Amino acid sequence: MAAPAAPGGAEAHPGSDDYPRQAARTRNFSLGVPRSFTVAPDGSRVAFLRTRAGDDPVSCLWVLDVGTGTERLVFDPRAHAYGEGEATLSPAERARRERVREQAGGVVAYATDREVRRAVFDLDGRLFLADLGDGEVRELRPPGPVDDPRLDPPGTRVAYVIGGSLHVMEIDGVNRVLAADDEPDVNWGLPEFVAAEEMSRLRGHWWSPDGSHIAAARVDERPVAVWRIGDPTDPAAEPRAVRYPAAGTANAAVTLSVFDVATGERMDIEWDRAAFPYLARVDWSEGVSLTLLVQSRDQRAARVLEADDRTGKTTVVREDADPAWVDLTPGSPTRLSDGRLVHVVTVDGAGRVLIGGELATPPGLQVREVLGARDDVVFTASEEPTEVHVWRVGPGQPPERLTDQPGVHAAAVGGDVLVVTSTTEEDVLPRTEVRRGGRPVAAVERLAERPVVDPRPVFVSLGPRDLRGALLLPGGREPGGKLPVLLDPYGGPGWQRVVRTPAAYLTSQWFAEHGFAVLVVDGRGTPGRGAAWDREVFRDFTVALDDQVDALHAAAERFGFLGLSRVAIRGWSFGGYLAAMAVLRRPDVFHAAVAGAPVTDFRLYDTHYTERYLGHPGEEPEVYRRNSLIEDAPKLERPLMLIHGLADDNVVVAHTLSLSAALFEAGRRHELLLLPNLTHLSRSEAVTENLLRLQLDFLRRALSFEPD
């Protein structure tokens, strides 16, 4: 069968029509890619997760012997009666996977002892212990399905959560309840919604370095409003109740306690929770006190605290303030082996590494994440926002960049071994190599499928703000005539679309192969360009739309084949908000939009994210009104497709339904696609494939009304 005709009369690139199904089968090419690396402190072994093929959705636990470079399969879930479904997952595990956007099944997380000799993990609530040296695996027998199992540093005990209660089990099988509460909405040892979704704190209990104590968060969700998410395909089913802290409403009450594992004695950690209710980070490094990072509700102040686990008293180590918000950086704060504090702070417009009170990185280097700290600090950072590199810095030493090729790099560190994963301009899929003493000694095998599309982005800086962009064309070649334009942004805080790796543009290239010039642009507020750039969206998300318009016009001046009479935009989440806003507020520029899971009224989005940028809705109602799309409904005069999953507990479907209702009441035609059982992330092959095809069909129909 011939490939379907593309807009403008071009023919789709051979094989590109297979892309939606391939992307769905491979979970967007994440299957078969090694991940979640843990390096032994002596550099002898590396544990990691990977599925066994590029279309296999079941993750297995593996070990690489650094000395020989050989890989060994430690645990395959299919050998242990694994059902490959989510029906047996606990609500807590289902929520955790949604927060981290987990694409696979099987072993999706694990934890090791200090020496990386043993690992624990759960498989649909069953608890397993693996010896990473000899490969022996045995199933332990806790009294119920477990969540978030973690070995103590010596490797002799396992802590885990069962039904909201924190348990400890000796490796020989003796189980004890360490913390429990009679209230069903009070949980021990797990993160609350905003901690996992917005603060990157994915855990709620922490072992002391010697394994004698555990620090555990108590999460009281009773103050949080109950929202209900139903399944319209089953009218007899009870709607699922979720505690959702919408902007301006109550958060969960989070406290921290330390337990003596031997006696069960509890010590509550004290800090000014009225002024600093958010528990953003907990670190318990070898040889130093328990360290906390707490943040105010308005996020304009944060404190690093040291806690005395014997008395519960805390001491302020550092306090930071910002008139907009104090940034939270993954991996920060932590400690060097000599006890000095490692913390990322915003100084001179950049996130900079602080070691023991001294700034260790220069203003032009934007620190993204702290990866590890021992005698020195390994971190990721950007000099150019489209690239992320791995760096190292020590006390009194200049920073050293450890990766060279343009692209996005990440790493895991242990001893003198560094495991570097790189997605670069040279390869459409990530590669992982193991370095010892700075020299490559092994490679971790990649089993992912190669995509049938071949992205060839043209990287540009556009307009007076030097907006970073990427342009994708049919076949990677400039056309002879005008092409319809498709903008394909995210465009908001927290995520970049424009990075120097073809892997970021697979779907954009697929649309390009069907006759579009696809333009991807990062505007103000997107990461990598410093505090002043981030804060351009403070109280005003609409500048994101201004940047898309400016970039489009600047690109059209440079590339004469961009047909400005046929311009569409598509996006998901914040990108969906941006797409809907584009046709509602700038119909003079945008002729069609696909808005997936859009936030249309920020009063319905969560506290930590929304209040950081827009403030408290009770104090600044005009800010919320200005950033909402609901009142814009009567302005619609261009084709708009709205897409939303009915099971989404992040951006709930009320956002799309509210806008759709307002459009209907205003007599404005639009297309509405509601998908039962779909959350904020699609894991269904049929849904993933058909969402792409339906968007393409809509855009073809919508833009055909505007000839060049």
Secondary structure, 3 states (H helix, E strand, C coil): CCCCECHHHCECCCCHHHHHHHHHHCCCCCCCCCEEEEECCCCCEEEEEEECCCCCCEEEEEEEECCCCEEEEEECHHHHCCCCCCCCCCHHHHHHHHHCCCCCEECCCCEECCCCCEEEEEECCEEEEEECCCCCEEEECCCCCCEEEEECCCCCEEEEEECCEEEEEECCCCEEEEECCCCCCEEECCCCHHHHHHCCCCCCEEECCCCCEEEEEEEECCCCCEEEECCCCCCCCCCEEEECCECCCCCCEEEEEEEECCCCCEEECCCCCCCCCEEEEEECCCCCCEEEEEECCCCCEEEEEEECCCCCCEEEEEEEECCCCCCCCCCCCEECCCCCEEEEEEECCEEEEEECCEECCCCCCEEEEEEEECCCEEEEEECCCCCEEEEEECCCCCCEECCCCCEEEEEEEECCEEEEEEEECCCCCCEEEEEECCEEEEEECCCCCCCCCCCCCEEEEECCCCEEEEEECHHHCCCCCCEEEEECCCCCCCCCCCCCCHHHHHHHHHHHHCCCEEEEEECCCCCCCCHHHHHHHCCCCCHHHHHHHHHHHHHHHHCCCEEEEEEEEEEECHHHHHHHHHHHHCCCCCCEEEEECCCCCHHHCEHHHHHHHHCCCCCCHHHHHHHCCHHHHHHCCCCEEEEEECCCCCCCCHHHHHHHHHHHHCCCCCEEEEECCCCCCCCCHHHHHHHHHHHHHHHHHHHCCCCC
